Amino acid sequence: MFAPAEVSAKVGDTIEWINKDVFAHTATARNGDFDVTMPPKKTSRRDEGRQYGVEYYCRYHPNMKAVLTIAP
């Protein structure tokens, strides 16, 4: 699961996903804005350059869901 399931950040922030699992995961935006791959036991980052709100999920485990909101 993604924890926390709802995340807020500001434009210009770096979002960091930490995969503590032994399996690979993704953070894939439902609207296609991003698709971040998270190898096992690794950290992945993404810089946010604009305002939006989006649901995202893991392509490998679609029951893993969360919401990311980027504010000005």
All heavy atoms as a GROMACS GRO file, in nm:
protein
  573
    1MET      N    1   0.083  -0.118   0.000
    1MET     CA    2   0.000   0.000   0.000
    1MET      C    3   0.087   0.124   0.000
    1MET      O    4   0.204   0.119   0.040
    1MET     CB    5  -0.094  -0.002   0.119
    1MET     CG    6  -0.031   0.043   0.247
    1MET     SD    7  -0.158   0.059   0.371
    1MET     CE    8  -0.067   0.012   0.511
    2PHE      N    9   0.030   0.234  -0.048
    2PHE     CA   10   0.098   0.363  -0.040
    2PHE      C   11   0.062   0.426   0.095
    2PHE      O   12  -0.055   0.427   0.134
    2PHE     CB   13   0.051   0.457  -0.152
    2PHE     CG   14   0.098   0.417  -0.288
    2PHE    CD1   15   0.010   0.365  -0.381
    2PHE    CD2   16   0.231   0.432  -0.324
    2PHE    CE1   17   0.052   0.329  -0.508
    2PHE    CE2   18   0.274   0.397  -0.450
    2PHE     CZ   19   0.185   0.345  -0.543
    3ALA      N   20   0.161   0.476   0.165
    3ALA     CA   21   0.135   0.541   0.294
    3ALA      C   22   0.216   0.669   0.301
    3ALA      O   23   0.338   0.665   0.282
    3ALA     CB   24   0.172   0.448   0.409
    4PRO      N   25   0.149   0.781   0.318
    4PRO     CA   26   0.004   0.797   0.334
    4PRO      C   27  -0.068   0.786   0.200
    4PRO      O   28  -0.007   0.802   0.095
    4PRO     CB   29  -0.010   0.937   0.392
    4PRO     CG   30   0.109   1.011   0.341
    4PRO     CD   31   0.219   0.909   0.330
    5ALA      N   32  -0.197   0.761   0.207
    5ALA     CA   33  -0.277   0.742   0.085
    5ALA      C   34  -0.315   0.875   0.020
    5ALA      O   35  -0.358   0.876  -0.093
    5ALA     CB   36  -0.402   0.662   0.117
    6GLU      N   37  -0.300   0.986   0.093
    6GLU     CA   38  -0.325   1.119   0.038
    6GLU      C   39  -0.206   1.206   0.073
    6GLU      O   40  -0.168   1.218   0.189
    6GLU     CB   41  -0.453   1.179   0.095
    6GLU     CG   42  -0.577   1.106   0.048
    6GLU     CD   43  -0.705   1.175   0.090
    6GLU    OE1   44  -0.706   1.299   0.099
    6GLU    OE2   45  -0.803   1.103   0.112
    7VAL      N   46  -0.146   1.267  -0.031
    7VAL     CA   47  -0.027   1.349  -0.013
    7VAL      C   48  -0.050   1.485  -0.077
    7VAL      O   49  -0.103   1.494  -0.187
    7VAL     CB   50   0.096   1.281  -0.078
    7VAL    CG1   51   0.220   1.367  -0.064
    7VAL    CG2   52   0.118   1.144  -0.019
    8SER      N   53  -0.006   1.590  -0.007
    8SER     CA   54  -0.011   1.726  -0.060
    8SER      C   55   0.130   1.782  -0.065
    8SER      O   56   0.211   1.755   0.024
    8SER     CB   57  -0.097   1.816   0.030
    8SER     OG   58  -0.230   1.771   0.029
    9ALA      N   59   0.157   1.858  -0.168
    9ALA     CA   60   0.287   1.923  -0.184
    9ALA      C   61   0.265   2.055  -0.256
    9ALA      O   62   0.152   2.088  -0.292
    9ALA     CB   63   0.382   1.833  -0.262
   10LYS      N   64   0.373   2.129  -0.275
   10LYS     CA   65   0.366   2.258  -0.344
   10LYS      C   66   0.444   2.249  -0.475
   10LYS      O   67   0.537   2.170  -0.487
   10LYS     CB   68   0.422   2.368  -0.257
   10LYS     CG   69   0.340   2.391  -0.133
   10LYS     CD   70   0.389   2.510  -0.057
   10LYS     CE   71   0.307   2.523   0.070
   10LYS     NZ   72   0.235   2.644   0.080
   11VAL      N   73   0.406   2.333  -0.570
   11VAL     CA   74   0.479   2.342  -0.696
   11VAL      C   75   0.626   2.367  -0.663
   11VAL      O   76   0.658   2.451  -0.579
   11VAL     CB   77   0.423   2.455  -0.785
   11VAL    CG1   78   0.511   2.478  -0.906
   11VAL    CG2   79   0.280   2.423  -0.828
   12GLY      N   80   0.714   2.293  -0.726
   12GLY     CA   81   0.858   2.305  -0.701
   12GLY      C   82   0.912   2.202  -0.604
   12GLY      O   83   1.033   2.182  -0.594
   13ASP      N   84   0.823   2.134  -0.529
   13ASP     CA   85   0.867   2.031  -0.436
   13ASP      C   86   0.911   1.906  -0.511
   13ASP      O   87   0.870   1.882  -0.625
   13ASP     CB   88   0.754   1.990  -0.340
   13ASP     CG   89   0.727   2.092  -0.232
   13ASP    OD1   90   0.806   2.189  -0.219
   13ASP    OD2   91   0.627   2.074  -0.160
   14THR      N   92   0.992   1.827  -0.446
   14THR     CA   93   1.031   1.696  -0.497
   14THR      C   94   0.953   1.590  -0.421
   14THR      O   95   0.954   1.589  -0.298
   14THR     CB   96   1.182   1.672  -0.479
   14THR    OG1   97   1.254   1.771  -0.552
   14THR    CG2   98   1.222   1.533  -0.528
   15ILE      N   99   0.882   1.506  -0.495
   15ILE     CA  100   0.808   1.395  -0.435
   15ILE      C  101   0.901   1.274  -0.433
   15ILE      O  102   0.965   1.243  -0.533
   15ILE     CB  103   0.680   1.362  -0.516
   15ILE    CG1  104   0.593   1.487  -0.534
   15ILE    CG2  105   0.603   1.249  -0.451
   15ILE    CD1  106   0.547   1.550  -0.405
   16GLU      N  107   0.905   1.206  -0.320
   16GLU     CA  108   0.993   1.090  -0.305
   16GLU      C  109   0.910   0.970  -0.266
   16GLU      O  110   0.833   0.975  -0.170
   16GLU     CB  111   1.097   1.121  -0.198
   16GLU     CG  112   1.197   1.011  -0.176
   16GLU     CD  113   1.305   1.052  -0.078
   16GLU    OE1  114   1.282   1.037   0.044
   16GLU    OE2  115   1.408   1.102  -0.124
   17TRP      N  116   0.923   0.864  -0.342
   17TRP     CA  117   0.860   0.737  -0.310
   17TRP      C  118   0.969   0.642  -0.263
   17TRP      O  119   1.070   0.624  -0.332
   17TRP     CB  120   0.791   0.676  -0.433
   17TRP     CG  121   0.664   0.743  -0.473
   17TRP    CD1  122   0.540   0.717  -0.424
   17TRP    CD2  123   0.647   0.844  -0.572
   17TRP    NE1  124   0.447   0.797  -0.487
   17TRP    CE2  125   0.511   0.876  -0.578
   17TRP    CE3  126   0.735   0.912  -0.657
   17TRP    CZ2  127   0.459   0.971  -0.665
   17TRP    CZ3  128   0.684   1.007  -0.742
   17TRP    CH2  129   0.547   1.036  -0.746
   18ILE      N  130   0.950   0.580  -0.149
   18ILE     CA  131   1.047   0.485  -0.093
   18ILE      C  132   0.982   0.347  -0.095
   18ILE      O  133   0.880   0.325  -0.031
   18ILE     CB  134   1.087   0.524   0.050
   18ILE    CG1  135   1.146   0.664   0.051
   18ILE    CG2  136   1.184   0.421   0.108
   18ILE    CD1  137   1.165   0.722   0.190
   19ASN      N  138   1.041   0.257  -0.170
   19ASN     CA  139   0.990   0.122  -0.180
   19ASN      C  140   1.066   0.034  -0.080
   19ASN      O  141   1.182   0.000  -0.101
   19ASN     CB  142   1.007   0.068  -0.322
   19ASN     CG  143   0.948  -0.070  -0.338
   19ASN    OD1  144   0.897  -0.129  -0.243
   19ASN    ND2  145   0.955  -0.124  -0.459
   20LYS      N  146   1.001  -0.004   0.028
   20LYS     CA  147   1.062  -0.089   0.130
   20LYS      C  148   1.034  -0.237   0.106
   20LYS      O  149   1.074  -0.321   0.184
   20LYS     CB  150   1.010  -0.048   0.268
   20LYS     CG  151   1.049   0.093   0.306
   20LYS     CD  152   0.995   0.131   0.441
   20LYS     CE  153   1.033   0.273   0.476
   20LYS     NZ  154   0.979   0.312   0.607
   21ASP      N  155   0.965  -0.265  -0.003
   21ASP     CA  156   0.923  -0.401  -0.037
   21ASP      C  157   1.033  -0.474  -0.115
   21ASP      O  158   1.125  -0.412  -0.167
   21ASP     CB  159   0.796  -0.393  -0.122
   21ASP     CG  160   0.712  -0.519  -0.118
   21ASP    OD1  161   0.760  -0.622  -0.070
   21ASP    OD2  162   0.596  -0.513  -0.166
   22VAL      N  163   1.020  -0.605  -0.125
   22VAL     CA  164   1.113  -0.686  -0.206
   22VAL      C  165   1.064  -0.697  -0.350
   22VAL      O  166   1.132  -0.758  -0.432
   22VAL     CB  167   1.134  -0.827  -0.146
   22VAL    CG1  168   1.200  -0.817  -0.010
   22VAL    CG2  169   1.003  -0.903  -0.138
   23PHE      N  170   0.948  -0.638  -0.380
   23PHE     CA  171   0.892  -0.639  -0.515
   23PHE      C  172   0.896  -0.498  -0.574
   23PHE      O  173   0.885  -0.399  -0.501
   23PHE     CB  174   0.746  -0.688  -0.514
   23PHE     CG  175   0.731  -0.826  -0.460
   23PHE    CD1  176   0.684  -0.848  -0.332
   23PHE    CD2  177   0.767  -0.936  -0.537
   23PHE    CE1  178   0.670  -0.976  -0.282
   23PHE    CE2  179   0.755  -1.065  -0.488
   23PHE     CZ  180   0.706  -1.086  -0.360
   24ALA      N  181   0.905  -0.488  -0.705
   24ALA     CA  182   0.899  -0.359  -0.774
   24ALA      C  183   0.756  -0.306  -0.772
   24ALA      O  184   0.660  -0.384  -0.769
   24ALA     CB  185   0.947  -0.373  -0.917
   25HIS      N  186   0.743  -0.173  -0.772
   25HIS     CA  187   0.614  -0.107  -0.777
   25HIS      C  188   0.626   0.013  -0.870
   25HIS      O  189   0.735   0.051  -0.910
   25HIS     CB  190   0.570  -0.059  -0.639
   25HIS     CG  191   0.547  -0.170  -0.542
   25HIS    ND1  192   0.438  -0.254  -0.550
   25HIS    CD2  193   0.619  -0.214  -0.435
   25HIS    CE1  194   0.443  -0.343  -0.453
   25HIS    NE2  195   0.553  -0.320  -0.382
   26THR      N  196   0.511   0.072  -0.903
   26THR     CA  197   0.510   0.197  -0.979
   26THR      C  198   0.417   0.296  -0.909
   26THR      O  199   0.331   0.256  -0.831
   26THR     CB  200   0.459   0.178  -1.124
   26THR    OG1  201   0.319   0.152  -1.122
   26THR    CG2  202   0.535   0.069  -1.197
   27ALA      N  203   0.436   0.421  -0.940
   27ALA     CA  204   0.341   0.527  -0.906
   27ALA      C  205   0.296   0.581  -1.041
   27ALA      O  206   0.368   0.657  -1.105
   27ALA     CB  207   0.406   0.634  -0.821
   28THR      N  208   0.180   0.536  -1.085
   28THR     CA  209   0.131   0.565  -1.219
   28THR      C  210   0.005   0.651  -1.211
   28THR      O  211  -0.096   0.608  -1.155
   28THR     CB  212   0.100   0.433  -1.294
   28THR    OG1  213   0.217   0.351  -1.293
   28THR    CG2  214   0.054   0.460  -1.435
   29ALA      N  215   0.012   0.772  -1.264
   29ALA     CA  216  -0.102   0.863  -1.262
   29ALA      C  217  -0.213   0.810  -1.352
   29ALA      O  218  -0.188   0.768  -1.465
   29ALA     CB  219  -0.060   1.002  -1.306
   30ARG      N  220  -0.334   0.813  -1.301
   30ARG     CA  221  -0.450   0.766  -1.381
   30ARG      C  222  -0.470   0.852  -1.506
   30ARG      O  223  -0.521   0.803  -1.606
   30ARG     CB  224  -0.576   0.768  -1.297
   30ARG     CG  225  -0.571   0.665  -1.187
   30ARG     CD  226  -0.702   0.591  -1.172
   30ARG     NE  227  -0.692   0.492  -1.067
   30ARG     CZ  228  -0.668   0.364  -1.087
   30ARG    NH1  229  -0.650   0.320  -1.210
   30ARG    NH2  230  -0.661   0.280  -0.987
   31ASN      N  231  -0.428   0.980  -1.502
   31ASN     CA  232  -0.446   1.067  -1.618
   31ASN      C  233  -0.325   1.066  -1.711
   31ASN      O  234  -0.320   1.139  -1.807
   31ASN     CB  235  -0.476   1.211  -1.573
   31ASN     CG  236  -0.359   1.275  -1.502
   31ASN    OD1  237  -0.254   1.215  -1.483
   31ASN    ND2  238  -0.378   1.400  -1.461
   32GLY      N  239  -0.224   0.984  -1.681
   32GLY     CA  240  -0.108   0.972  -1.768
   32GLY      C  241   0.002   1.074  -1.744
   32GLY      O  242   0.102   1.074  -1.815
   33ASP      N  243  -0.012   1.160  -1.643
   33ASP     CA  244   0.089   1.264  -1.618
   33ASP      C  245   0.226   1.210  -1.576
   33ASP      O  246   0.327   1.273  -1.602
   33ASP     CB  247   0.040   1.362  -1.511
   33ASP     CG  248  -0.048   1.471  -1.567
   33ASP    OD1  249  -0.068   1.476  -1.690
   33ASP    OD2  250  -0.099   1.552  -1.487
   34PHE      N  251   0.230   1.098  -1.507
   34PHE     CA  252   0.358   1.041  -1.466
   34PHE      C  253   0.347   0.891  -1.448
   34PHE      O  254   0.240   0.836  -1.430
   34PHE     CB  255   0.413   1.108  -1.340
   34PHE     CG  256   0.323   1.098  -1.219
   34PHE    CD1  257   0.327   0.987  -1.136
   34PHE    CD2  258   0.237   1.202  -1.187
   34PHE    CE1  259   0.246   0.979  -1.023
   34PHE    CE2  260   0.156   1.196  -1.075
   34PHE     CZ  261   0.160   1.084  -0.993
   35ASP      N  262   0.462   0.825  -1.457
   35ASP     CA  263   0.473   0.681  -1.436
   35ASP      C  264   0.613   0.657  -1.379
   35ASP      O  265   0.710   0.647  -1.452
   35ASP     CB  266   0.453   0.606  -1.567
   35ASP     CG  267   0.444   0.456  -1.547
   35ASP    OD1  268   0.428   0.410  -1.432
   35ASP    OD2  269   0.454   0.384  -1.648
   36VAL      N  270   0.620   0.651  -1.246
   36VAL     CA  271   0.747   0.638  -1.175
   36VAL      C  272   0.768   0.492  -1.137
   36VAL      O  273   0.682   0.432  -1.072
   36VAL     CB  274   0.748   0.726  -1.048
   36VAL    CG1  275   0.877   0.709  -0.971
   36VAL    CG2  276   0.725   0.872  -1.085
   37THR      N  277   0.880   0.434  -1.177
   37THR     CA  278   0.912   0.297  -1.140
   37THR      C  279   0.994   0.296  -1.012
   37THR      O  280   1.087   0.375  -0.997
   37THR     CB  281   0.992   0.228  -1.252
   37THR    OG1  282   0.912   0.229  -1.370
   37THR    CG2  283   1.027   0.084  -1.217
   38MET      N  284   0.956   0.208  -0.921
   38MET     CA  285   1.025   0.196  -0.792
   38MET      C  286   1.081   0.055  -0.778
   38MET      O  287   1.007  -0.037  -0.743
   38MET     CB  288   0.929   0.226  -0.678
   38MET     CG  289   0.875   0.367  -0.680
   38MET     SD  290   0.747   0.394  -0.556
   38MET     CE  291   0.606   0.316  -0.635
   39PRO      N  292   1.210   0.037  -0.805
   39PRO     CA  293   1.270  -0.095  -0.787
   39PRO      C  294   1.265  -0.137  -0.640
   39PRO      O  295   1.252  -0.052  -0.551
   39PRO     CB  296   1.415  -0.076  -0.833
   39PRO     CG  297   1.414   0.049  -0.915
   39PRO     CD  298   1.304   0.134  -0.858
   40PRO      N  299   1.278  -0.266  -0.613
   40PRO     CA  300   1.277  -0.313  -0.474
   40PRO      C  301   1.386  -0.246  -0.391
   40PRO      O  302   1.498  -0.228  -0.438
   40PRO     CB  303   1.304  -0.463  -0.485
   40PRO     CG  304   1.270  -0.498  -0.626
   40PRO     CD  305   1.295  -0.376  -0.707
   41LYS      N  306   1.348  -0.205  -0.269
   41LYS     CA  307   1.443  -0.148  -0.172
   41LYS      C  308   1.513  -0.023  -0.223
   41LYS      O  309   1.627   0.004  -0.188
   41LYS     CB  310   1.547  -0.252  -0.130
   41LYS     CG  311   1.489  -0.380  -0.075
   41LYS     CD  312   1.428  -0.358   0.059
   41LYS     CE  313   1.380  -0.489   0.118
   41LYS     NZ  314   1.317  -0.473   0.246
   42LYS      N  315   1.448   0.055  -0.310
   42LYS     CA  316   1.506   0.176  -0.368
   42LYS      C  317   1.413   0.296  -0.349
   42LYS      O  318   1.296   0.281  -0.317
   42LYS     CB  319   1.534   0.158  -0.518
   42LYS     CG  320   1.628   0.046  -0.551
   42LYS     CD  321   1.770   0.084  -0.517
   42LYS     CE  322   1.862  -0.030  -0.558
   42LYS     NZ  323   1.997  -0.011  -0.519
   43THR      N  324   1.466   0.414  -0.376
   43THR     CA  325   1.391   0.539  -0.370
   43THR      C  326   1.383   0.599  -0.509
   43THR      O  327   1.480   0.598  -0.583
   43THR     CB  328   1.461   0.638  -0.274
   43THR    OG1  329   1.465   0.579  -0.144
   43THR    CG2  330   1.388   0.770  -0.268
   44SER      N  331   1.265   0.653  -0.544
   44SER     CA  332   1.246   0.722  -0.672
   44SER      C  333   1.194   0.861  -0.642
   44SER      O  334   1.119   0.882  -0.546
   44SER     CB  335   1.146   0.647  -0.760
   44SER     OG  336   1.194   0.519  -0.791
   45ARG      N  337   1.232   0.958  -0.726
   45ARG     CA  338   1.193   1.098  -0.704
   45ARG      C  339   1.133   1.159  -0.830
   45ARG      O  340   1.163   1.117  -0.940
   45ARG     CB  341   1.315   1.179  -0.664
   45ARG     CG  342   1.370   1.142  -0.530
   45ARG     CD  343   1.499   1.219  -0.500
   45ARG     NE  344   1.553   1.181  -0.372
   45ARG     CZ  345   1.631   1.076  -0.351
   45ARG    NH1  346   1.664   0.998  -0.451
   45ARG    NH2  347   1.675   1.048  -0.230
   46ARG      N  348   1.053   1.262  -0.807
   46ARG     CA  349   0.993   1.336  -0.916
   46ARG      C  350   0.976   1.480  -0.871
   46ARG      O  351   0.920   1.508  -0.765
   46ARG     CB  352   0.858   1.276  -0.952
   46ARG     CG  353   0.780   1.353  -1.055
   46ARG     CD  354   0.646   1.287  -1.084
   46ARG     NE  355   0.559   1.378  -1.154
   46ARG     CZ  356   0.568   1.407  -1.283
   46ARG    NH1  357   0.659   1.351  -1.357
   46ARG    NH2  358   0.484   1.491  -1.339
   47ASP      N  359   1.023   1.576  -0.952
   47ASP     CA  360   1.004   1.718  -0.924
   47ASP      C  361   0.871   1.761  -0.980
   47ASP      O  362   0.837   1.728  -1.095
   47ASP     CB  363   1.117   1.801  -0.986
   47ASP     CG  364   1.251   1.772  -0.923
   47ASP    OD1  365   1.254   1.740  -0.802
   47ASP    OD2  366   1.352   1.781  -0.993
   48GLU      N  367   0.796   1.837  -0.901
   48GLU     CA  368   0.664   1.883  -0.944
   48GLU      C  369   0.670   2.027  -0.990
   48GLU      O  370   0.706   2.116  -0.913
   48GLU     CB  371   0.563   1.867  -0.830
   48GLU     CG  372   0.539   1.723  -0.790
   48GLU     CD  373   0.491   1.635  -0.904
   48GLU    OE1  374   0.434   1.686  -1.003
   48GLU    OE2  375   0.510   1.514  -0.895
   49GLY      N  376   0.635   2.051  -1.116
   49GLY     CA  377   0.648   2.182  -1.174
   49GLY      C  378   0.518   2.256  -1.198
   49GLY      O  379   0.518   2.368  -1.246
   50ARG      N  380   0.405   2.192  -1.165
   50ARG     CA  381   0.278   2.261  -1.189
   50ARG      C  382   0.172   2.213  -1.091
   50ARG      O  383   0.187   2.109  -1.028
   50ARG     CB  384   0.231   2.238  -1.332
   50ARG     CG  385   0.200   2.095  -1.366
   50ARG     CD  386   0.162   2.081  -1.514
   50ARG     NE  387   0.138   1.943  -1.547
   50ARG     CZ  388   0.023   1.879  -1.529
   50ARG    NH1  389  -0.080   1.940  -1.478
   50ARG    NH2  390   0.010   1.753  -1.563
   51GLN      N  391   0.065   2.289  -1.082
   51GLN     CA  392  -0.044   2.259  -0.991
   51GLN      C  393  -0.137   2.154  -1.051
   51GLN      O  394  -0.172   2.162  -1.169
   51GLN     CB  395  -0.122   2.388  -0.963
   51GLN     CG  396  -0.240   2.370  -0.873
   51GLN     CD  397  -0.313   2.501  -0.850
   51GLN    OE1  398  -0.261   2.608  -0.873
   51GLN    NE2  399  -0.437   2.491  -0.806
   52TYR      N  400  -0.178   2.056  -0.973
   52TYR     CA  401  -0.277   1.958  -1.015
   52TYR      C  402  -0.313   1.865  -0.900
   52TYR      O  403  -0.252   1.867  -0.794
   52TYR     CB  404  -0.229   1.874  -1.136
   52TYR     CG  405  -0.110   1.785  -1.109
   52TYR    CD1  406  -0.128   1.656  -1.065
   52TYR    CD2  407   0.020   1.830  -1.129
   52TYR    CE1  408  -0.019   1.573  -1.040
   52TYR    CE2  409   0.128   1.749  -1.106
   52TYR     CZ  410   0.108   1.620  -1.060
   52TYR     OH  411   0.216   1.540  -1.036
   53GLY      N  412  -0.411   1.783  -0.921
   53GLY     CA  413  -0.450   1.677  -0.829
   53GLY      C  414  -0.474   1.553  -0.912
   53GLY      O  415  -0.534   1.561  -1.019
   54VAL      N  416  -0.425   1.439  -0.866
   54VAL     CA  417  -0.438   1.318  -0.947
   54VAL      C  418  -0.437   1.194  -0.858
   54VAL      O  419  -0.369   1.189  -0.756
   54VAL     CB  420  -0.324   1.310  -1.052
   54VAL    CG1  421  -0.189   1.289  -0.987
   54VAL    CG2  422  -0.350   1.201  -1.154
   55GLU      N  423  -0.516   1.097  -0.898
   55GLU     CA  424  -0.509   0.964  -0.837
   55GLU      C  425  -0.398   0.888  -0.905
   55GLU      O  426  -0.376   0.903  -1.025
   55GLU     CB  427  -0.641   0.890  -0.856
   55GLU     CG  428  -0.757   0.951  -0.782
   55GLU     CD  429  -0.885   0.871  -0.803
   55GLU    OE1  430  -0.882   0.762  -0.865
   55GLU    OE2  431  -0.989   0.920  -0.758
   56TYR      N  432  -0.326   0.806  -0.828
   56TYR     CA  433  -0.225   0.720  -0.889
   56TYR      C  434  -0.232   0.581  -0.827
   56TYR      O  435  -0.298   0.561  -0.724
   56TYR     CB  436  -0.085   0.781  -0.878
   56TYR     CG  437  -0.029   0.797  -0.739
   56TYR    CD1  438   0.054   0.700  -0.685
   56TYR    CD2  439  -0.055   0.910  -0.664
   56TYR    CE1  440   0.108   0.715  -0.558
   56TYR    CE2  441  -0.002   0.926  -0.539
   56TYR     CZ  442   0.080   0.828  -0.486
   56TYR     OH  443   0.134   0.843  -0.361
   57TYR      N  444  -0.168   0.485  -0.893
   57TYR     CA  445  -0.177   0.346  -0.852
   57TYR      C  446  -0.049   0.274  -0.895
   57TYR      O  447   0.034   0.330  -0.966
   57TYR     CB  448  -0.300   0.279  -0.916
   57TYR     CG  449  -0.289   0.265  -1.066
   57TYR    CD1  450  -0.258   0.142  -1.122
   57TYR    CD2  451  -0.307   0.374  -1.150
   57TYR    CE1  452  -0.245   0.130  -1.260
   57TYR    CE2  453  -0.295   0.362  -1.287
   57TYR     CZ  454  -0.263   0.240  -1.341
   57TYR     OH  455  -0.250   0.227  -1.476
   58CYS      N  456  -0.035   0.150  -0.852
   58CYS     CA  457   0.076   0.066  -0.896
   58CYS      C  458   0.028  -0.020  -1.013
   58CYS      O  459  -0.071  -0.092  -1.000
   58CYS     CB  460   0.124  -0.023  -0.782
   58CYS     SG  461   0.252  -0.141  -0.830
   59ARG      N  462   0.098  -0.012  -1.126
   59ARG     CA  463   0.058  -0.093  -1.243
   59ARG      C  464   0.067  -0.242  -1.214
   59ARG      O  465  -0.008  -0.322  -1.270
   59ARG     CB  466   0.147  -0.061  -1.363
   59ARG     CG  467   0.109   0.065  -1.435
   59ARG     CD  468   0.190   0.087  -1.562
   59ARG     NE  469   0.328   0.128  -1.532
   59ARG     CZ  470   0.436   0.052  -1.551
   59ARG    NH1  471   0.425  -0.068  -1.603
   59ARG    NH2  472   0.556   0.098  -1.521
   60TYR      N  473   0.160  -0.283  -1.128
   60TYR     CA  474   0.178  -0.425  -1.096
   60TYR      C  475   0.077  -0.473  -0.992
   60TYR      O  476   0.047  -0.592  -0.986
   60TYR     CB  477   0.319  -0.452  -1.045
   60TYR     CG  478   0.429  -0.400  -1.134
   60TYR    CD1  479   0.534  -0.326  -1.082
   60TYR    CD2  480   0.429  -0.424  -1.271
   60TYR    CE1  481   0.636  -0.278  -1.162
   60TYR    CE2  482   0.530  -0.376  -1.353
   60TYR     CZ  483   0.633  -0.303  -1.298
   60TYR     OH  484   0.733  -0.255  -1.378
   61HIS      N  485   0.029  -0.382  -0.910
   61HIS     CA  486  -0.063  -0.415  -0.801
   61HIS      C  487  -0.173  -0.308  -0.796
   61HIS      O  488  -0.167  -0.218  -0.714
   61HIS     CB  489   0.013  -0.420  -0.667
   61HIS     CG  490   0.137  -0.503  -0.674
   61HIS    ND1  491   0.262  -0.449  -0.697
   61HIS    CD2  492   0.153  -0.638  -0.666
   61HIS    CE1  493   0.351  -0.547  -0.701
   61HIS    NE2  494   0.288  -0.662  -0.683
   62PRO      N  495  -0.272  -0.314  -0.888
   62PRO     CA  496  -0.370  -0.207  -0.903
   62PRO      C  497  -0.453  -0.176  -0.778
   62PRO      O  498  -0.516  -0.072  -0.771
   62PRO     CB  499  -0.461  -0.258  -1.016
   62PRO     CG  500  -0.383  -0.363  -1.085
   62PRO     CD  501  -0.288  -0.420  -0.984
   63ASN      N  502  -0.450  -0.264  -0.680
   63ASN     CA  503  -0.521  -0.235  -0.556
   63ASN      C  504  -0.447  -0.131  -0.471
   63ASN      O  505  -0.504  -0.074  -0.378
   63ASN     CB  506  -0.544  -0.362  -0.475
   63ASN     CG  507  -0.413  -0.429  -0.436
   63ASN    OD1  508  -0.322  -0.439  -0.519
   63ASN    ND2  509  -0.402  -0.476  -0.314
   64MET      N  510  -0.321  -0.102  -0.504
   64MET     CA  511  -0.244   0.002  -0.436
   64MET      C  512  -0.282   0.136  -0.500
   64MET      O  513  -0.253   0.157  -0.618
   64MET     CB  514  -0.094  -0.022  -0.451
   64MET     CG  515  -0.044  -0.144  -0.382
   64MET     SD  516   0.133  -0.176  -0.414
   64MET     CE  517   0.210  -0.025  -0.357
   65LYS      N  518  -0.346   0.225  -0.422
   65LYS     CA  519  -0.396   0.352  -0.476
   65LYS      C  520  -0.363   0.465  -0.380
   65LYS      O  521  -0.354   0.444  -0.260
   65LYS     CB  522  -0.547   0.347  -0.494
   65LYS     CG  523  -0.595   0.236  -0.584
   65LYS     CD  524  -0.745   0.231  -0.581
   65LYS     CE  525  -0.795   0.105  -0.648
   65LYS     NZ  526  -0.937   0.085  -0.631
   66ALA      N  527  -0.350   0.586  -0.434
   66ALA     CA  528  -0.328   0.705  -0.353
   66ALA      C  529  -0.366   0.828  -0.433
   66ALA      O  530  -0.398   0.819  -0.552
   66ALA     CB  531  -0.184   0.714  -0.308
   67VAL      N  532  -0.363   0.944  -0.367
   67VAL     CA  533  -0.396   1.072  -0.431
   67VAL      C  534  -0.282   1.170  -0.403
   67VAL      O  535  -0.235   1.181  -0.289
   67VAL     CB  536  -0.528   1.129  -0.376
   67VAL    CG1  537  -0.555   1.266  -0.435
   67VAL    CG2  538  -0.643   1.034  -0.404
   68LEU      N  539  -0.237   1.240  -0.507
   68LEU     CA  540  -0.134   1.342  -0.495
   68LEU      C  541  -0.194   1.475  -0.536
   68LEU      O  542  -0.250   1.487  -0.646
   68LEU     CB  543  -0.015   1.307  -0.585
   68LEU     CG  544   0.096   1.411  -0.598
   68LEU    CD1  545   0.159   1.438  -0.462
   68LEU    CD2  546   0.199   1.365  -0.698
   69THR      N  547  -0.183   1.576  -0.450
   69THR     CA  548  -0.233   1.710  -0.480
   69THR      C  549  -0.116   1.807  -0.474
   69THR      O  550  -0.046   1.814  -0.372
   69THR     CB  551  -0.342   1.752  -0.380
   69THR    OG1  552  -0.447   1.657  -0.384
   69THR    CG2  553  -0.396   1.890  -0.413
   70ILE      N  554  -0.094   1.880  -0.581
   70ILE     CA  555   0.012   1.981  -0.588
   70ILE      C  556  -0.056   2.117  -0.592
   70ILE      O  557  -0.134   2.146  -0.682
   70ILE     CB  558   0.100   1.962  -0.714
   70ILE    CG1  559   0.155   1.820  -0.722
   70ILE    CG2  560   0.212   2.065  -0.717
   70ILE    CD1  561   0.243   1.779  -0.606
   71ALA      N  562  -0.026   2.200  -0.492
   71ALA     CA  563  -0.085   2.333  -0.480
   71ALA      C  564   0.019   2.440  -0.516
   71ALA      O  565   0.139   2.413  -0.510
   71ALA     CB  566  -0.137   2.353  -0.338
   72PRO      N  567  -0.028   2.561  -0.548
   72PRO     CA  568   0.067   2.668  -0.580
   72PRO      C  569   0.154   2.706  -0.461
   72PRO      O  570   0.128   2.679  -0.350
   72PRO     CB  571  -0.022   2.786  -0.621
   72PRO     CG  572  -0.160   2.748  -0.589
   72PRO     CD  573  -0.164   2.604  -0.555
   0.00000   0.00000   0.00000
